[in-house]
């Protein structure tokens, strides 16, 4: 699975992103090159928390492209449907 570099272009009003994939999707172009922040579709949404399956949080935080955003990756919980930082 891959998230395109333009997937979230100009979506500045997003309050959070929830990803249900247990394995982190490839961010940016699927060519193995992640040489600049411009290749990552989630960098523009710098304050937006990212919610992933609880058992995958550490996997996302260690994955290429995702580790740069580790401080805003949280587990999905049942409290809000989308997740909380609790």
FENKANOR-V236215 format. One line per field, one symbol per residue. ss: DSSP state (a for helix, b for strand, c for the rest). psi: psi as a letter, one per 20 degrees, with the letter a starting at -180 (. if undefined). A space follows every 10 residues. Layout:
# FENKANOR-V236215
ss: ???
psi: ???
This chain:
# FENKANOR-V236215
ss: cbbccccccc cccccbbbbc cccccbbccc ccccccaaac ccccccccbb bbcaaaaaaa aaccccaaaa aabbbccccc cccccc
psi: qqoqhjhjpk mijphrpppi phppqppbpl jioliqhiip iihhmhipqp prqgijghgg hiqphhhijh ikprqprigi hhrrj.
